[in-house]
Amino acid sequence: KRPGQTRERTHYTLTDRGREALEEWARTPATLPKIQNEGIVRVLASDLVPVEATLEGLASLREQLEEQLAWVERARARRPESAPHREQTLEVNEIFGEGILRVQLEWLEQAEKTLRAQS
């Protein structure tokens, strides 16, 4: 066990066999991520229900996206200094996460604008 930010954490180490398996997996071809976005399905169904119903259903999405963006920013601020060898890989993943969230916010703004124009 090792100390953590909020509680003691279990610390794991890789065995030689585990490191070999990890390397083997790392060499396999990466694939595009599978994206499931309920908001998109709701917008596609908006011609079957009142537009107001779709807008109402999408309303909480903005708050969730903004909360996740704030979480990414907090994660950046508290990035452990004990792992300087991971600084760049953590940063590139944080940039990816932030980018995905911002694209979703942009999509939501466009979807809401489009739906409001239909009502």
Disulfide bonds with the S-S distance in Angstrom:
none
